[in-house]
Amino acid sequence: MSKTLIQKARRFAKLAHGLVLNAEGHLGQRRKGTNEPYTKHLSEVAKLVAENGGDEAQVAAAWLHDVVEDTPIPLSHILAVFGPDVAKLVQELTDKFTKHNYPGLNRRQRKAKELERLSNISDRAKTIKYADFLSNLESVSALGPNFGEVYTREVAEALSRLQGGDERLRSAASAAVDHALR
């Protein structure tokens, strides 16, 4: 596996998320609840994908999976810099049913539509999504028991409906859900 594309994606993601204003108005996106640099989450997702047989484009996309959703950088820029394979994965992983895009829908309605969309993404993108779920499940409890349970149940619903992708990551995410809901 060539490190070049992955290293480029890592640098790009760190820069992109580092230039976003956080809730306090300071540069550098932070992870909700833990206040850790957001890039820790990206690193976890990329590592999980790499450890579970992800190819170079998947690992690069794991680093970039939240760039379009959480920064002002458009998908067209990801396409220009990283090519069509990585851009397609990032596009598949970018939440379309956000509060910003669908202000008339409540969270449950948006998540139902997003889950329907996710059920049709590629197996390669589902593998990254499972890694994303795993990383998020580890830190969601810091956001409080109410949100933690809501998010965990949303992941449980997603895992019950999603088929394909890396089965080891899917099983690990399912086990993390089971553990969190005990």
Secondary structure, DSSP 4 states (H G I P E B T S, - for coil): --HHHHHHHHHHHHHHHHTSB-TTS-BS-B-TTT--BTHHHHHHHHHHHHHTT--HHHHHHHHHTTHHHHSS--HHHHHHHHHHHHHHHHHHHS-SS-TTT-TTS-HHHHHHHHHHHHTTS-HHHHHHHHHHHHHHHHHGGGG-HHHHHHHHHHHHHHHHH---S-HHHHHHHHHHHHHHT-
